[in-house]
């Protein structure tokens, strides 16, 4: 199996290759995998870094924003790149870290018009967006196309992660059928966010993605991890498939991606 790698790859992935749960075959699988990261901000930063380090062969990155100085308190992938598009900044980091990884940069907002054309090219999607409209859009697109999804979100000192396996377990709407009113949910700019929080949540998301690709261990399917940084606690919430879920239930109301299902797609 070592013959499949060049000398540099043997050294680079040595700590993976010696793991029985990964090994040479597993590392080859990672190198041939395609992962889409929606958002290159707080959550996207650690997700992209660790997926690239692990040797994910192709990483797609979708984001229409540029780096702001206020981002650098938590979006550590973008150091020194203020005013640069986040997809370009993230790609620059990945190219320096691991030449084995190909980056597909989408400098655009994810919308009902483009999401299906983008996600269809990937093995799993990682939702690192920062607004409810995009989370529901990504969830619905993944459920309808049968593509697994790692969901993560953060707010002030709290974060949550779950893994969605379409047709095998509950989706995001099974737990949160409808988004709260926009005026009830302040943005990170308004409410603040603990700088290290997205690092913790994003690394858990990256862990789930790699485990899924390797078919190793137990995923966060049918359960959500809730993390409280102030209390330093992790709680597990069991989630059951909702038979009345509008997208994956017995009689789904959402069978296509249409703009009318989303009041706004928001900014990633």
Secondary structure as UniProt FT lines:
FT   HELIX           2..4
FT   HELIX           7..12
FT   HELIX           14..17
FT   TURN            20..22
FT   HELIX           23..31
FT   STRAND          34..38
FT   HELIX           42..54
FT   STRAND          58..62
FT   HELIX           69..73
FT   HELIX           76..78
FT   TURN            79..80
FT   TURN            82..83
FT   HELIX           86..97
FT   TURN            99..100
FT   STRAND          102..106
FT   TURN            112..114
FT   HELIX           115..119
FT   TURN            120..121
FT   STRAND          124..127
FT   HELIX           132..145
FT   STRAND          148..156
FT   STRAND          158..164
FT   TURN            166..168
FT   HELIX           172..175
FT   HELIX           182..184
FT   HELIX           188..191
FT   TURN            195..196
FT   HELIX           197..214
FT   TURN            221..222
FT   STRAND          223..228
FT   TURN            229..232
FT   STRAND          233..238
FT   TURN            243..244
FT   TURN            246..248
FT   TURN            250..251
FT   HELIX           259..261
//
